[in-house]
Amino acid sequence: MTSLGPCCCCGTVQLVRNIVMLDRKAPIRGHGWGCVVCHLPSDGAVYVACDSCFNANRSPVFACRGYPETDGRIFVGDLRGEHLHDLGIHEAEHEWSGGLPAIPGGSPWQRL
């Protein structure tokens, strides 16, 4: 299994398997999250959290500079630029398709 590096909330390397999208730009373009529906480039910052921090909804101290395992960390407060979905496109897509189907046995999406 590939490592995601240390938890951005507490620093542990145990059970770090949660990737959370932030509404800020990552410092390394093309190494973050994006959206194929509204054509948002893969420039969004993420943070990774261990199961304990994720379940406790702890706020991150750090974010990933790019790829979690290899690109290092940056203080969350040092992230610059908004990275937001185009909600107009998403609303139109939802009206057309009825939204994305639920994955059988999957957990619901969470907005943190």
Buried (B, 14 or more C-beta within 10 A) or exposed (E): EEEBBBBBBBBBEEEBBBBBBBEBBBBBEEBBBBBEBBEBEBBBBBBBBBBBBBEEEBEBBBBBBBBBEEBBBBEBEEBEEEBEBEEEBBEEBEEEEEEEEEEEEEEEEEEE
